[in-house]
Amino acid sequence: MSVKLHIGRRAFIGGSLLATFSGGLARAQGFAGLGGESDGFAAVVPGRALTFPRDHGPHPDYRIEWWYLTANLKDAIGAQWGAQWTLFRQAMAPGAQEDGWANQQIWMGHAAVTSATTHRYAEKFARGGVGQAGAEAAPFRGWIDSWEMRGLDGFNAQNVAPLAVSASGSDFSYALNLSADRPLVLQGDGGYSKKSERGQASYYFSQPYFTATGTITLGNTQVAVTGHAWMDREWSSQPLASDQTGWDWFSLHLQSGEKVMLFRLRQKDGRNYFAGNWIDGSGRSVPLAPTAITMTPTASTDIDGRKLPTSWSVAIRERGLKIDSVPLNAKSWMGTRFAYWEGPISFKGSHTGVGYLEMTGY
């Protein structure tokens, strides 16, 4: 069952939240307009040092950004659950920030809860400048209406922990506390994450080492859960090239304690762009050679008139990884303004574990 709340990770970010782009124009510019020109906005360049707590907060000189959390959870009887919390910011125009309702920032939130038998989601929109949504670096807080991600007492900017995260829809809610004993990690090359060979890139860091505890509520039933969580922070002004139509993105929690981030950006000519990072148990993040990454769909699911590759074979030759992934719920469809698939997965093969898969542009 899916629930859409109001009209309002990644899926929102380039097209207008208020119908600035028609569907056809968005497709012409790449998924959700992410390949559109970004004149007047700040450029992503290699060598910029990421600094904390500063970079936990918003970057209004850049066109798009998000705070994005996924959690792989279990209840007391071992049943698997997934939870997603995402806050997006998009600037409608570059330049100095205007006050009040003239502010050019649009905010959007996505929240979801997934089990083997249900997938429920909600979406929110807000205008910047009036306090309805926003983000602050210190003390750390991101919010849209009553949905919130905030630092708790003893918050460590290097670990981006501890955190409290909460959200709700018309028939679900969740509240999680997150802790981490290792620093956040920089994705790509020191936080500079290439998205093509033509200059498209983002600044990107993650905290993949969260331990989560809390509750999920469906209707009148509340379930206590524990597990792993992964937070991504990313900002850019043009993260896709105009001929890139969407992506397939994995976050993997290996049973060994290592973490893996992988993505494939699909190009119209079929020469897809691959990237990823291998993160060891100490938190050291090493970029993976694109030629070492293989991502092959093995089974698909028909959803909303689309055929989506919901099971995959993934290999990283230089790390000896060869796994097969399956979704917890193949119908994990986010029927939001820019619809996409996102849900928890498990995998086995050379390594075992759990993670999340996101697929856009289908």
BALOBA-1460 file (C-alpha; in Angstrom, 3 decimals):
// residues 362
<rec num="1" residu="m" x="0.000" y="0.000" z="0.000"/>
<rec num="2" residu="s" x="1.300" y="3.467" z="-0.859"/>
<rec num="3" residu="v" x="0.104" y="6.731" z="0.611"/>
<rec num="4" residu="k" x="0.755" y="10.147" z="-0.955"/>
<rec num="5" residu="l" x="0.497" y="13.093" z="1.402"/>
<rec num="6" residu="h" x="-0.071" y="16.665" z="0.134"/>
<rec num="7" residu="i" x="1.817" y="17.215" z="-3.150"/>
<rec num="8" residu="g" x="4.823" y="17.308" z="-1.315"/>
<rec num="9" residu="r" x="16.715" y="12.197" z="-2.294"/>
<rec num="10" residu="r" x="17.521" y="12.865" z="-4.988"/>
<rec num="11" residu="a" x="14.429" y="12.467" z="-7.189"/>
<rec num="12" residu="f" x="13.166" y="16.055" z="-6.694"/>
<rec num="13" residu="i" x="16.299" y="17.935" z="-7.317"/>
<rec num="14" residu="g" x="16.492" y="19.506" z="-10.708"/>
<rec num="15" residu="g" x="13.011" y="19.959" z="-12.061"/>
<rec num="16" residu="s" x="10.714" y="22.524" z="-10.562"/>
<rec num="17" residu="l" x="8.734" y="21.512" z="-7.545"/>
<rec num="18" residu="l" x="5.982" y="23.826" z="-8.732"/>
<rec num="19" residu="a" x="5.780" y="22.706" z="-12.358"/>
<rec num="20" residu="t" x="8.470" y="24.966" z="-13.781"/>
<rec num="21" residu="f" x="9.446" y="22.024" z="-15.989"/>
<rec num="22" residu="s" x="6.928" y="19.961" z="-17.883"/>
<rec num="23" residu="g" x="7.605" y="16.216" z="-18.013"/>
<rec num="24" residu="g" x="8.867" y="16.480" z="-21.581"/>
<rec num="25" residu="l" x="11.325" y="19.264" z="-20.797"/>
<rec num="26" residu="a" x="12.584" y="17.420" z="-17.742"/>
<rec num="27" residu="r" x="13.293" y="14.352" z="-19.862"/>
<rec num="28" residu="a" x="15.054" y="16.481" z="-22.461"/>
<rec num="29" residu="q" x="17.403" y="17.818" z="-19.794"/>
<rec num="30" residu="g" x="18.040" y="14.473" z="-18.154"/>
<rec num="31" residu="f" x="16.194" y="13.021" z="-15.200"/>
<rec num="32" residu="a" x="14.103" y="15.705" z="-13.416"/>
<rec num="33" residu="g" x="16.030" y="18.461" z="-15.189"/>
<rec num="34" residu="l" x="19.298" y="17.649" z="-13.422"/>
<rec num="35" residu="g" x="21.191" y="18.086" z="-16.681"/>
<rec num="36" residu="g" x="19.934" y="21.648" z="-17.178"/>
<rec num="37" residu="e" x="22.299" y="24.598" z="-17.390"/>
<rec num="38" residu="s" x="23.262" y="26.182" z="-14.058"/>
<rec num="39" residu="d" x="24.439" y="29.674" z="-15.014"/>
<rec num="40" residu="g" x="24.759" y="31.956" z="-12.012"/>
<rec num="41" residu="f" x="25.073" y="29.183" z="-9.445"/>
<rec num="42" residu="a" x="28.295" y="28.115" z="-7.728"/>
<rec num="43" residu="a" x="30.333" y="25.448" z="-9.492"/>
<rec num="44" residu="v" x="31.559" y="22.176" z="-7.989"/>
<rec num="45" residu="v" x="35.337" y="22.000" z="-8.377"/>
<rec num="46" residu="p" x="37.943" y="19.502" z="-7.151"/>
<rec num="47" residu="g" x="40.091" y="20.385" z="-4.169"/>
<rec num="48" residu="r" x="37.499" y="22.146" z="-2.014"/>
<rec num="49" residu="a" x="37.998" y="21.060" z="1.596"/>
<rec num="50" residu="l" x="34.790" y="20.027" z="3.332"/>
<rec num="51" residu="t" x="34.528" y="21.514" z="6.810"/>
<rec num="52" residu="f" x="32.291" y="20.587" z="9.743"/>
<rec num="53" residu="p" x="29.987" y="21.705" z="11.199"/>
<rec num="54" residu="r" x="29.757" y="24.276" z="8.349"/>
<rec num="55" residu="d" x="28.901" y="21.726" z="5.663"/>
<rec num="56" residu="h" x="26.104" y="20.145" z="7.692"/>
<rec num="57" residu="g" x="24.163" y="23.315" z="6.931"/>
<rec num="58" residu="p" x="22.667" y="24.607" z="3.649"/>
<rec num="59" residu="h" x="24.621" y="25.850" z="0.615"/>
<rec num="60" residu="p" x="22.253" y="28.343" z="-1.052"/>
<rec num="61" residu="d" x="24.818" y="29.387" z="-3.696"/>
<rec num="62" residu="y" x="24.401" y="25.909" z="-5.213"/>
<rec num="63" residu="r" x="21.220" y="24.985" z="-7.034"/>
<rec num="64" residu="i" x="20.381" y="21.683" z="-5.339"/>
<rec num="65" residu="e" x="21.149" y="19.684" z="-2.213"/>
<rec num="66" residu="w" x="19.789" y="17.024" z="0.124"/>
<rec num="67" residu="w" x="20.031" y="15.433" z="3.573"/>
<rec num="68" residu="y" x="19.148" y="11.810" z="3.029"/>
<rec num="69" residu="l" x="18.805" y="8.894" z="5.465"/>
<rec num="70" residu="t" x="17.998" y="5.207" z="4.913"/>
<rec num="71" residu="a" x="17.733" y="2.608" z="7.673"/>
<rec num="72" residu="n" x="17.759" y="-1.211" z="7.506"/>
<rec num="73" residu="l" x="15.896" y="-2.350" z="10.612"/>
<rec num="74" residu="k" x="14.579" y="-5.470" z="12.374"/>
<rec num="75" residu="d" x="11.881" y="-5.945" z="14.983"/>
<rec num="76" residu="a" x="11.868" y="-8.288" z="17.991"/>
<rec num="77" residu="i" x="10.846" y="-11.342" z="15.933"/>
<rec num="78" residu="g" x="13.455" y="-10.679" z="13.228"/>
<rec num="79" residu="a" x="11.144" y="-9.223" z="10.571"/>
<rec num="80" residu="q" x="12.903" y="-6.700" z="8.330"/>
<rec num="81" residu="w" x="11.870" y="-3.075" z="7.911"/>
<rec num="82" residu="g" x="13.165" y="-0.064" z="6.055"/>
<rec num="83" residu="a" x="12.802" y="3.662" z="6.753"/>
<rec num="84" residu="q" x="13.682" y="6.688" z="4.601"/>
<rec num="85" residu="w" x="13.922" y="10.380" z="5.595"/>
<rec num="86" residu="t" x="14.958" y="12.993" z="3.042"/>
<rec num="87" residu="l" x="15.060" y="16.787" z="2.970"/>
<rec num="88" residu="f" x="15.720" y="18.508" z="-0.354"/>
<rec num="89" residu="r" x="16.541" y="22.133" z="-1.115"/>
<rec num="90" residu="q" x="16.397" y="23.730" z="-4.559"/>
<rec num="91" residu="a" x="17.066" y="27.325" z="-5.533"/>
<rec num="92" residu="m" x="14.702" y="28.658" z="-8.185"/>
<rec num="93" residu="a" x="17.151" y="31.429" z="-9.095"/>
<rec num="94" residu="p" x="20.750" y="32.374" z="-8.195"/>
<rec num="95" residu="g" x="21.762" y="35.451" z="-6.262"/>
<rec num="96" residu="a" x="21.510" y="36.955" z="-2.804"/>
<rec num="97" residu="q" x="18.839" y="35.367" z="-0.624"/>
<rec num="98" residu="e" x="15.581" y="37.297" z="-0.461"/>
<rec num="99" residu="d" x="13.530" y="37.632" z="2.708"/>
<rec num="100" residu="g" x="10.183" y="36.070" z="3.537"/>
<rec num="101" residu="w" x="7.955" y="34.804" z="0.733"/>
<rec num="102" residu="a" x="10.326" y="36.332" z="-1.825"/>
<rec num="103" residu="n" x="12.983" y="33.784" z="-0.846"/>
<rec num="104" residu="q" x="14.007" y="31.689" z="-3.865"/>
<rec num="105" residu="q" x="14.507" y="28.414" z="-1.973"/>
<rec num="106" residu="i" x="12.019" y="25.549" z="-2.295"/>
<rec num="107" residu="w" x="12.140" y="22.668" z="0.167"/>
<rec num="108" residu="m" x="10.734" y="19.179" z="-0.155"/>
<rec num="109" residu="g" x="10.590" y="16.192" z="2.195"/>
<rec num="110" residu="h" x="10.134" y="12.482" z="1.508"/>
<rec num="111" residu="a" x="9.482" y="9.830" z="4.145"/>
<rec num="112" residu="a" x="8.775" y="6.124" z="3.738"/>
<rec num="113" residu="v" x="8.372" y="2.918" z="5.719"/>
<rec num="114" residu="t" x="8.795" y="-0.465" z="4.031"/>
<rec num="115" residu="s" x="8.151" y="-4.048" z="5.117"/>
<rec num="116" residu="a" x="7.859" y="-7.256" z="3.130"/>
<rec num="117" residu="t" x="4.134" y="-6.591" z="2.643"/>
<rec num="118" residu="t" x="3.687" y="-2.824" z="2.624"/>
<rec num="119" residu="h" x="5.377" y="0.359" z="1.379"/>
<rec num="120" residu="r" x="4.030" y="3.654" z="2.654"/>
<rec num="121" residu="y" x="5.318" y="7.088" z="1.788"/>
<rec num="122" residu="a" x="4.578" y="10.771" z="2.186"/>
<rec num="123" residu="e" x="5.759" y="13.973" z="0.511"/>
<rec num="124" residu="k" x="5.807" y="17.611" z="1.627"/>
<rec num="125" residu="f" x="6.658" y="20.953" z="0.006"/>
<rec num="126" residu="a" x="7.577" y="24.250" z="1.669"/>
<rec num="127" residu="r" x="8.820" y="27.695" z="0.684"/>
<rec num="128" residu="g" x="12.026" y="29.017" z="2.193"/>
<rec num="129" residu="g" x="12.236" y="32.262" z="4.110"/>
<rec num="130" residu="v" x="9.191" y="31.777" z="6.332"/>
<rec num="131" residu="g" x="10.431" y="29.143" z="8.803"/>
<rec num="132" residu="q" x="8.318" y="26.252" z="7.513"/>
<rec num="133" residu="a" x="11.411" y="24.310" z="6.420"/>
<rec num="134" residu="g" x="15.152" y="24.696" z="6.494"/>
<rec num="135" residu="a" x="18.471" y="23.503" z="7.837"/>
<rec num="136" residu="e" x="21.031" y="24.824" z="10.307"/>
<rec num="137" residu="a" x="24.644" y="23.760" z="10.749"/>
<rec num="138" residu="a" x="25.071" y="24.399" z="14.481"/>
<rec num="139" residu="p" x="23.233" y="23.279" z="16.443"/>
<rec num="140" residu="f" x="22.456" y="20.854" z="13.636"/>
<rec num="141" residu="r" x="18.836" y="20.659" z="12.532"/>
<rec num="142" residu="g" x="16.894" y="19.964" z="9.330"/>
<rec num="143" residu="w" x="13.094" y="20.170" z="9.207"/>
<rec num="144" residu="i" x="9.983" y="20.535" z="7.098"/>
<rec num="145" residu="d" x="6.775" y="21.115" z="9.053"/>
<rec num="146" residu="s" x="6.856" y="18.551" z="11.899"/>
<rec num="147" residu="w" x="9.390" y="16.232" z="10.237"/>
<rec num="148" residu="e" x="12.772" y="16.717" z="11.829"/>
<rec num="149" residu="m" x="16.384" y="15.564" z="11.930"/>
<rec num="150" residu="r" x="18.256" y="17.181" z="14.815"/>
<rec num="151" residu="g" x="21.402" y="16.801" z="16.835"/>
<rec num="152" residu="l" x="21.029" y="15.599" z="20.413"/>
<rec num="153" residu="d" x="23.049" y="16.498" z="23.512"/>
<rec num="154" residu="g" x="26.702" y="15.672" z="22.948"/>
<rec num="155" residu="f" x="26.393" y="16.088" z="19.166"/>
<rec num="156" residu="n" x="29.753" y="15.503" z="17.445"/>
<rec num="157" residu="a" x="30.074" y="17.395" z="14.152"/>
<rec num="158" residu="q" x="32.698" y="14.955" z="12.873"/>
<rec num="159" residu="n" x="30.398" y="11.964" z="13.443"/>
<rec num="160" residu="v" x="27.146" y="13.883" z="12.728"/>
<rec num="161" residu="a" x="25.763" y="12.067" z="15.797"/>
<rec num="162" residu="p" x="23.801" y="11.507" z="17.921"/>
<rec num="163" residu="l" x="20.650" y="12.370" z="15.977"/>
<rec num="164" residu="a" x="16.895" y="12.098" z="16.423"/>
<rec num="165" residu="v" x="14.868" y="11.584" z="13.231"/>
<rec num="166" residu="s" x="11.087" y="11.570" z="12.904"/>
<rec num="167" residu="a" x="8.405" y="11.776" z="10.216"/>
<rec num="168" residu="s" x="4.797" y="10.748" z="9.650"/>
<rec num="169" residu="g" x="2.210" y="10.162" z="6.940"/>
<rec num="170" residu="s" x="-1.542" y="9.641" z="7.085"/>
<rec num="171" residu="d" x="-1.191" y="6.067" z="8.357"/>
<rec num="172" residu="f" x="2.441" y="5.654" z="9.420"/>
<rec num="173" residu="s" x="5.117" y="7.311" z="11.491"/>
<rec num="174" residu="y" x="8.554" y="6.585" z="12.874"/>
<rec num="175" residu="a" x="10.966" y="7.975" z="15.426"/>
<rec num="176" residu="l" x="14.614" y="6.877" z="15.433"/>
<rec num="177" residu="n" x="17.686" y="7.713" z="17.501"/>
<rec num="178" residu="l" x="21.014" y="7.372" z="15.679"/>
<rec num="179" residu="s" x="24.504" y="7.002" z="17.133"/>
<rec num="180" residu="a" x="27.900" y="6.575" z="15.441"/>
<rec num="181" residu="d" x="31.330" y="5.757" z="16.860"/>
<rec num="182" residu="r" x="33.315" y="6.641" z="13.721"/>
<rec num="183" residu="p" x="33.682" y="9.880" z="11.738"/>
<rec num="184" residu="l" x="31.712" y="10.565" z="8.574"/>
<rec num="185" residu="v" x="33.423" y="9.614" z="5.307"/>
<rec num="186" residu="l" x="34.100" y="11.565" z="2.111"/>
<rec num="187" residu="q" x="32.797" y="10.030" z="-1.112"/>
<rec num="188" residu="g" x="34.479" y="10.290" z="-4.497"/>
<rec num="189" residu="d" x="37.918" y="11.877" z="-4.283"/>
<rec num="190" residu="g" x="37.985" y="13.660" z="-0.931"/>
<rec num="191" residu="g" x="34.320" y="14.626" z="-1.223"/>
<rec num="192" residu="y" x="34.448" y="15.550" z="-4.930"/>
<rec num="193" residu="s" x="32.146" y="13.049" z="-6.647"/>
<rec num="194" residu="k" x="32.312" y="12.938" z="-10.456"/>
<rec num="195" residu="k" x="29.103" y="12.179" z="-12.310"/>
<rec num="196" residu="s" x="30.489" y="12.208" z="-15.877"/>
<rec num="197" residu="e" x="33.713" y="12.749" z="-17.802"/>
<rec num="198" residu="r" x="32.419" y="16.168" z="-18.926"/>
<rec num="199" residu="g" x="32.668" y="18.064" z="-15.655"/>
<rec num="200" residu="q" x="29.433" y="17.216" z="-13.874"/>
<rec num="201" residu="a" x="30.045" y="16.568" z="-10.178"/>
<rec num="202" residu="s" x="28.792" y="17.057" z="-6.640"/>
<rec num="203" residu="y" x="30.203" y="17.445" z="-3.163"/>
<rec num="204" residu="y" x="29.299" y="14.260" z="-1.330"/>
<rec num="205" residu="f" x="29.887" y="12.799" z="2.127"/>
<rec num="206" residu="s" x="28.191" y="10.057" z="4.131"/>
<rec num="207" residu="q" x="27.804" y="8.647" z="7.603"/>
<rec num="208" residu="p" x="27.366" y="4.915" z="6.898"/>
<rec num="209" residu="y" x="28.059" y="3.751" z="10.460"/>
<rec num="210" residu="f" x="24.882" y="4.761" z="12.250"/>
<rec num="211" residu="t" x="23.315" y="2.382" z="14.760"/>
<rec num="212" residu="a" x="19.562" y="2.969" z="14.916"/>
<rec num="213" residu="t" x="16.957" y="2.297" z="17.608"/>
<rec num="214" residu="g" x="13.362" y="3.437" z="17.731"/>
<rec num="215" residu="t" x="9.787" y="2.700" z="16.748"/>
<rec num="216" residu="i" x="7.705" y="2.387" z="13.586"/>
<rec num="217" residu="t" x="3.940" y="2.880" z="13.790"/>
<rec num="218" residu="l" x="1.482" y="1.589" z="11.186"/>
<rec num="219" residu="g" x="-2.079" y="2.569" z="11.992"/>
<rec num="220" residu="n" x="-2.520" y="1.642" z="15.663"/>
<rec num="221" residu="t" x="0.369" y="-0.828" z="15.773"/>
<rec num="222" residu="q" x="3.757" y="0.272" z="17.100"/>
<rec num="223" residu="v" x="6.861" y="-1.844" z="16.502"/>
<rec num="224" residu="a" x="10.236" y="-1.452" z="18.227"/>
<rec num="225" residu="v" x="13.147" y="-1.701" z="15.775"/>
<rec num="226" residu="t" x="16.952" y="-1.677" z="15.720"/>
<rec num="227" residu="g" x="19.507" y="-1.795" z="12.926"/>
<rec num="228" residu="h" x="21.873" y="0.069" z="10.627"/>
<rec num="229" residu="a" x="21.392" y="3.480" z="9.012"/>
<rec num="230" residu="w" x="23.215" y="5.444" z="6.323"/>
<rec num="231" residu="m" x="23.119" y="9.216" z="5.807"/>
<rec num="232" residu="d" x="24.141" y="10.957" z="2.583"/>
<rec num="233" residu="r" x="24.824" y="14.680" z="2.168"/>
<rec num="234" residu="e" x="25.238" y="16.001" z="-1.339"/>
<rec num="235" residu="w" x="25.054" y="19.351" z="-3.102"/>
<rec num="236" residu="s" x="25.696" y="20.575" z="-6.631"/>
<rec num="237" residu="s" x="24.467" y="22.921" z="-9.338"/>
<rec num="238" residu="q" x="24.441" y="20.506" z="-12.290"/>
<rec num="239" residu="p" x="25.120" y="16.892" z="-11.228"/>
<rec num="240" residu="l" x="24.065" y="15.252" z="-14.510"/>
<rec num="241" residu="a" x="25.034" y="15.706" z="-18.141"/>
<rec num="242" residu="s" x="22.191" y="16.489" z="-20.546"/>
<rec num="243" residu="d" x="22.284" y="12.965" z="-22.023"/>
<rec num="244" residu="q" x="22.077" y="11.174" z="-18.652"/>
<rec num="245" residu="t" x="18.567" y="9.927" z="-17.891"/>
<rec num="246" residu="g" x="18.768" y="8.548" z="-14.345"/>
<rec num="247" residu="w" x="20.744" y="6.404" z="-11.955"/>
<rec num="248" residu="d" x="20.893" y="3.117" z="-10.067"/>
<rec num="249" residu="w" x="22.464" y="3.654" z="-6.622"/>
<rec num="250" residu="f" x="23.428" y="1.158" z="-3.912"/>
<rec num="251" residu="s" x="24.446" y="1.589" z="-0.287"/>
<rec num="252" residu="l" x="25.687" y="-1.704" z="1.174"/>
<rec num="253" residu="h" x="26.301" y="-2.740" z="4.783"/>
<rec num="254" residu="l" x="28.593" y="-5.780" z="4.561"/>
<rec num="255" residu="q" x="28.437" y="-8.267" z="7.411"/>
<rec num="256" residu="s" x="32.222" y="-7.825" z="7.718"/>
<rec num="257" residu="g" x="31.628" y="-4.231" z="8.863"/>
<rec num="258" residu="e" x="32.780" y="-2.702" z="5.588"/>
<rec num="259" residu="k" x="30.501" y="-0.357" z="3.611"/>
<rec num="260" residu="v" x="30.151" y="0.161" z="-0.136"/>
<rec num="261" residu="m" x="28.568" y="2.960" z="-2.160"/>
<rec num="262" residu="l" x="28.016" y="2.363" z="-5.895"/>
<rec num="263" residu="f" x="26.114" y="4.083" z="-8.662"/>
<rec num="264" residu="r" x="25.506" y="3.764" z="-12.372"/>
<rec num="265" residu="l" x="24.437" y="6.845" z="-14.320"/>
<rec num="266" residu="r" x="22.578" y="5.758" z="-17.432"/>
<rec num="267" residu="q" x="23.443" y="7.546" z="-20.666"/>
<rec num="268" residu="k" x="21.383" y="7.620" z="-23.844"/>
<rec num="269" residu="d" x="24.230" y="6.103" z="-25.867"/>
<rec num="270" residu="g" x="24.439" y="3.111" z="-23.501"/>
<rec num="271" residu="r" x="27.937" y="3.998" z="-22.272"/>
<rec num="272" residu="n" x="26.938" y="4.288" z="-18.635"/>
<rec num="273" residu="y" x="29.088" y="6.084" z="-16.056"/>
<rec num="274" residu="f" x="30.076" y="4.049" z="-12.966"/>
<rec num="275" residu="a" x="31.516" y="5.235" z="-9.657"/>
<rec num="276" residu="g" x="31.747" y="4.151" z="-6.050"/>
<rec num="277" residu="n" x="33.725" y="4.020" z="-2.833"/>
<rec num="278" residu="w" x="34.863" y="1.133" z="-0.628"/>
<rec num="279" residu="i" x="34.806" y="2.094" z="3.065"/>
<rec num="280" residu="d" x="36.720" y="-0.126" z="5.468"/>
<rec num="281" residu="g" x="35.895" y="-0.828" z="9.100"/>
<rec num="282" residu="s" x="37.939" y="2.141" z="10.309"/>
<rec num="283" residu="g" x="36.103" y="4.552" z="7.998"/>
<rec num="284" residu="r" x="38.813" y="4.905" z="5.340"/>
<rec num="285" residu="s" x="37.070" y="5.657" z="2.019"/>
<rec num="286" residu="v" x="38.782" y="4.601" z="-1.229"/>
<rec num="287" residu="p" x="37.387" y="5.433" z="-4.695"/>
<rec num="288" residu="l" x="36.693" y="2.442" z="-6.934"/>
<rec num="289" residu="a" x="37.851" y="2.332" z="-10.542"/>
<rec num="290" residu="p" x="34.799" y="2.632" z="-12.827"/>
<rec num="291" residu="t" x="36.119" y="-0.246" z="-14.947"/>
<rec num="292" residu="a" x="36.128" y="-2.523" z="-11.874"/>
<rec num="293" residu="i" x="32.381" y="-2.113" z="-11.241"/>
<rec num="294" residu="t" x="29.775" y="-4.373" z="-12.831"/>
<rec num="295" residu="m" x="26.037" y="-3.891" z="-12.157"/>
<rec num="296" residu="t" x="23.709" y="-6.244" z="-14.023"/>
<rec num="297" residu="p" x="19.905" y="-6.503" z="-13.573"/>
<rec num="298" residu="t" x="18.716" y="-10.084" z="-13.030"/>
<rec num="299" residu="a" x="14.954" y="-9.685" z="-12.468"/>
<rec num="300" residu="s" x="12.399" y="-6.942" z="-13.027"/>
<rec num="301" residu="t" x="9.075" y="-5.836" z="-11.562"/>
<rec num="302" residu="d" x="6.167" y="-4.132" z="-13.342"/>
<rec num="303" residu="i" x="5.089" y="-1.037" z="-11.405"/>
<rec num="304" residu="d" x="2.865" y="1.823" z="-12.531"/>
<rec num="305" residu="g" x="3.344" y="0.979" z="-16.210"/>
<rec num="306" residu="r" x="7.116" y="0.696" z="-15.866"/>
<rec num="307" residu="k" x="9.470" y="-2.285" z="-15.831"/>
<rec num="308" residu="l" x="12.059" y="-1.801" z="-13.097"/>
<rec num="309" residu="p" x="15.178" y="-3.937" z="-12.455"/>
<rec num="310" residu="t" x="14.607" y="-4.810" z="-8.798"/>
<rec num="311" residu="s" x="17.163" y="-7.668" z="-8.468"/>
<rec num="312" residu="w" x="20.819" y="-7.255" z="-9.406"/>
<rec num="313" residu="s" x="24.164" y="-8.985" z="-9.706"/>
<rec num="314" residu="v" x="26.950" y="-6.665" z="-8.523"/>
<rec num="315" residu="a" x="30.687" y="-7.268" z="-8.783"/>
<rec num="316" residu="i" x="33.812" y="-5.289" z="-7.857"/>
<rec num="317" residu="r" x="36.736" y="-7.254" z="-9.230"/>
<rec num="318" residu="e" x="39.513" y="-5.478" z="-7.349"/>
<rec num="319" residu="r" x="37.801" y="-6.230" z="-4.018"/>
<rec num="320" residu="g" x="36.672" y="-9.785" z="-4.737"/>
<rec num="321" residu="l" x="33.026" y="-8.835" z="-4.304"/>
<rec num="322" residu="k" x="30.377" y="-10.698" z="-6.291"/>
<rec num="323" residu="i" x="26.866" y="-10.577" z="-4.861"/>
<rec num="324" residu="d" x="23.229" y="-10.999" z="-5.835"/>
<rec num="325" residu="s" x="20.699" y="-8.588" z="-4.328"/>
<rec num="326" residu="v" x="16.950" y="-8.958" z="-3.824"/>
<rec num="327" residu="p" x="14.475" y="-6.377" z="-2.551"/>
<rec num="328" residu="l" x="12.603" y="-6.683" z="0.717"/>
<rec num="329" residu="n" x="9.538" y="-5.444" z="-1.166"/>
<rec num="330" residu="a" x="9.706" y="-5.265" z="-4.971"/>
<rec num="331" residu="k" x="6.852" y="-2.721" z="-4.958"/>
<rec num="332" residu="s" x="8.859" y="-0.023" z="-3.125"/>
<rec num="333" residu="w" x="7.657" y="2.677" z="-5.509"/>
<rec num="334" residu="m" x="7.787" y="6.333" z="-4.461"/>
<rec num="335" residu="g" x="4.877" y="7.812" z="-6.406"/>
<rec num="336" residu="t" x="6.031" y="11.346" z="-5.671"/>
<rec num="337" residu="r" x="6.288" y="14.406" z="-7.933"/>
<rec num="338" residu="f" x="9.272" y="12.810" z="-9.695"/>
<rec num="339" residu="a" x="8.507" y="9.142" z="-9.127"/>
<rec num="340" residu="y" x="11.300" y="6.663" z="-8.362"/>
<rec num="341" residu="w" x="11.972" y="3.277" z="-6.755"/>
<rec num="342" residu="e" x="13.656" y="3.086" z="-3.373"/>
<rec num="343" residu="g" x="13.729" y="0.341" z="-0.808"/>
<rec num="344" residu="p" x="15.741" y="-1.984" z="1.432"/>
<rec num="345" residu="i" x="17.598" y="-4.945" z="-0.064"/>
<rec num="346" residu="s" x="19.571" y="-7.954" z="1.128"/>
<rec num="347" residu="f" x="22.408" y="-9.693" z="-0.693"/>
<rec num="348" residu="k" x="24.513" y="-12.836" z="-0.627"/>
<rec num="349" residu="g" x="27.454" y="-14.333" z="-2.514"/>
<rec num="350" residu="s" x="31.081" y="-13.515" z="-1.747"/>
<rec num="351" residu="h" x="29.705" y="-11.171" z="0.926"/>
<rec num="352" residu="t" x="26.393" y="-10.971" z="2.777"/>
<rec num="353" residu="g" x="24.506" y="-8.063" z="4.219"/>
<rec num="354" residu="v" x="21.751" y="-5.503" z="3.754"/>
<rec num="355" residu="g" x="21.448" y="-2.122" z="2.125"/>
<rec num="356" residu="y" x="19.330" y="0.203" z="0.035"/>
<rec num="357" residu="l" x="18.717" y="0.552" z="-3.686"/>
<rec num="358" residu="e" x="17.482" y="3.684" z="-5.436"/>
<rec num="359" residu="m" x="16.524" y="3.818" z="-9.119"/>
<rec num="360" residu="t" x="15.446" y="6.982" z="-10.922"/>
<rec num="361" residu="g" x="14.462" y="7.958" z="-14.429"/>
<rec num="362" residu="y" x="12.597" y="4.775" z="-15.418"/>
